[in-house]
Amino acid sequence: MRSIVRPSISVGQLAGHERSRERLRGIACMAAAVFIFAIMDALLKGISSRYGPLQVACLRSISSWLFLLPPIAWAGSWRALRPRNPPLHLLRAVLGIGMLASFVYAVHRLSLAQTYSVFLTAPLLMTALSVPILGEKVAGKRWLAIVVGLCGVLVILKPWGHSDFSMIAAAAAALATICYSLSALTVRTLGRGNSSMSMVFWYLLLVGIGSGVLASADWRPVPAADWGWLIGIGVTGALGQMWLTDAFRRAPPAVVGPFEYTSILWAFSIDWIFWSASPSSSLIVGACIVVASGIVVIVDERRLGQLALSAASPPP
């Protein structure tokens, strides 16, 4: 009978392998969230002409929150919703209100691709903020890839070449970016004591209530014809929020943040399909730059995972 000798695997090797797998899962969650959020943002742009930004933020949050209730009730996981660190939940909700309202204002006055071009500075901002706030370490190659991606965003945006470009709308998109970046960083802290479902549940509920109160003075009735839009926004928003939260729970912002660059490709497609806005040469060139930077980050992440395994292996 032939005996099988299994190679010994150290605890450090297993930890490094699991950490790399978690980061790759976080990347996958981010890619899925970006795609589903692009669909939701197109729906938001469609109704933004009929309601104020704060009311749209309220409708988006509450509709998505309602779609969370059936799976929670089915699983009987109400205890898992208990919030830990309530002040940070409230801070994240305030940032969420600012992000949603300013984003809706921007996307109503700019094309989806233009708005996304400004919003895509978030990965660079998250990377910069994660160093002093979270103590994350970012490799030089990844910094270079993100900076190159940011240059691609500038090529796409090219505000000096658009006569119809609104600087006020661009400023609103920039404010949305800042609020989103800070909110994303809070997820890393909240994730230490809260489940993904709990964070999404309280985020959507608090943002819905807060933006609804602020929009009450200018609230407009919602006709039956718009309920289909709200259902679509609710489903896509709930799924996207879950995947986004899970992405930041599994991996540092410096890892998953750059993959938001892929959203510009969906923005180009949606603008072309629904608003007949063909991409210009600068949009195509810029898209190639940001996609290339994302590929560099993917390759570098896999390389770091392999190095972690090698470093944890015992000497021969």
C-alpha angles and dihedrals in degrees: 000000000000116000120219116224111207117204113246116246119204125223089245091054092051091048092050092048093049092047091053091048091050091052092050090049088051089053091051091050091050093050091051092046092050092053096048092043090054088059091047092049090053088054091048090051089051094058098033091092091060102046139035120261094253093049091049089050090052094047091047094051099042094045091052091044091055091055090057094059100072096055091044091051092045092052093040089226098145092126090060089063094069104126120232120198095018094187090061090048088054092048091051090050092052090051089047092054091050092046097049097042095048092043092052090049090051098044091050092059100033133047117264090250093051092049092047090049090062093039091054091074085079096089092056091046092047091050092051093046095044090065098061097027103041101018092237120165118226122195119232093242091056091049089052092049092051093047090050088050090052090053087054089054090054090051089052096045099043094167092181089064099053119079091191094050112127114214090193090057090045089052089052089052089050091052089050089052093052093047091047093049093051091045091052091054092054089059091067090058097039091048091067092071106013132068120237090249091051093052093048093044095053095038094056094041096048094043090048093050095042096047090043092056091048091048096046094096092059100029116150124203115255111230122216090252090069097052091088089056091050092050090053091047091048096051096044092041094051094048094044093048092051093049093044093050091046091050093057091043092055101042141022118266090247089063104042099027097076091057090071084079088081089070090077090068091055090046091055091050095047093046090051096045100043105023101027090235107153116206115253124226090261090054092052094046092047091048090054090052095050093044090050090052090052091052090051090054091049092051092046091050092053090047091052090049091054091047090052090054093047093048091051094050117100117247116265 
